Each structure stands twice: as C-alpha cells, then as structure tokens.
C-alpha cells in the first residue's frame, strides 16, 4: 500500500497500551489485608487482652502476700508496695512451694534435647520424604500425617508402660525396663516430647522443602553432590526460617507442658517447673499467693527466647504464604 507524502505514520510502540494486570497475587492480597485498618485494630485489641493479665501477674509477683489476699493488683496504683520476698521464697526456700530453681534447671535440661532432637530428626526425615525416591514414601508420609490425629493422652499410659516394663518379644528382650527415678526420669520426659513432636515437625518441614526449587537440587546433583551434601549445604540454609519457627513452637510446647511432665516426671527432685506449679496451687489453692511469682519465673525464659528469635519466627510463618 502506498502512503502519500506528508502523511504521519503512526508508531506502533507509541500506541501500545500497558497490559493491565488481572487480579493480584496471593502474597499481595495477604499484605493488603494485614496492613488494613481493621487488621491493625484487631491486632491492638488482641495485644491489650493478652497484655493486661500478664501485667497483672507481673505486678502481683512483687506485692506482699497479705496485699494479694486483701486487694486486686490494680490497687497498686493507689498504694504501691513492692517486695522481692516472694521471689526469694519460691526460688530458694526449702519449704513447701519453694526451691523452684532446681525445677527450673530440670525444665531447661528437658527442653533443650526436647527441641533439638525432634527438629533435627524431622529435618532429615522431611528431606528424605521430599527429595529421595524410595518405595513406600507416600504411604510413610500419610502414616506420619495420620499420627497427628491420635490424641496425645491415648499414648501416655502405653508409653509409660513401655518405659517401666521394657520391650520383650517372647523370651527376647529388645529394650530392658528403665528405672522410673533419677536421671532416667528426665530422659524419659524429653524422649516423650520428641516422640509427640516429630509428626507435626516432619509434616511442616516437608511442606517447606517441597517448595524449594527443583533446579537447584538438580544442579547440585550434576555437580556430584551427595544427598548428605545437598541436605547440609543447600537445603538447611534455605529452610533456616522454617526450622526456627518449628523450634520455637516445640520449645514453647515442651516448656509449658504439664501433662507429659506430670506423667513421666517422677519425684519432686526431677519434675519440671509446670508440674511443681500445679502442686503449689494444691487442691484447695493454699499456695496461690506465691503463684504469681512462680508463674512469672516460668514465663521469663520462653519470653526472652521468643523476643530474640521472633524475626526468624515471622519469616518462617510467611515463607510459604507469600508465594505467587
């Protein structure tokens, strides 16, 4: 076609209109919802509802026992009286309801392996279920997922019987009976926590690891890396936020657990802190005036751990929710 001289030829590039995006990604929707005014107000209300009881507990822990009996913690603003006697009693006294420093150490000794062991085993199991092809992999994953449905309470007595009587097949002893006292008691508690925490940890880590780029794994295999090297040098650095999140969840569960510690904790010398707090209240609550100080002793350590690791905690929670 002939174009007359002097006629302006339209530029296709100039006429091109930007293509409008259809919808928004899941990550953008999540950010928009979380940054809305309604979400901010809801977060503020939740923070206030959680902070007021904690503040009351903290203030009561420094008040004399007579003041705790006679008036509420809010009267501190009109008649401020503080003392450290209650803390000194619950931590170091040899009387009933005291000497919690020993039980605090027991809880630390139980919690550290109760977190490290299941998270380490869960990471290795999740990698195998995600990136190693073997027979029965899907069945094993479904079985692990199904274990989360079983109530913890149903397994307490069989597990206690397993520890106390051992495991025997006919005349063959596979595992001898354990002494339900002393150091063995603490070992039993963190083994029980590890057993109960493994299914959920494997399930969550498996979901994170399945989202890792397959090209990265394939490139590592082409370079001659073994599964052990891929796990240590490629996978672990990528799932560190997820590991931190699961470790925090497991830490809080083990530290605050009462039922497992009460069942496997043995005598007063080896019980975790939560089991002793239950005894301190008693059937009729005779030691309730010392409970605020004792409870705040139990709160301090997990609070510090959460504040130090909250950056990894948030990153781990959002790692699988802002994709796309």
Buried (B, 14 or more C-beta within 10 A) or exposed (E): EEEEEEEEEEEEEEEEEEEEEEEEEEEEEBBEEEEEEEEEEEEEEEEEEEEEEEEBBBBBBBBBBEBBEEEEBEBBEEEEEEEEEBBEBBBEBEEEBBBBEBBBEBBEBBBEBBBBBBBBBBBBBBBBBBBEEEEEEEEBBEEBBEBEEEEEEEBBEEBBEBBEEEEEEEEEEEEEBBEBEEEBBBBBBBBBBBBBBBBBBBBBBBBBBEEBEEEEBEEBBEEEBEBEEBBEEBBEEBBBBBBBBBBBBBBBBBBBBBEBBBBBBBEBEBBBBBBBBEBBBEEEEEBBBBBBBBBBBBBEBBEEBEEEBEEBBEBBBBBEEEEE
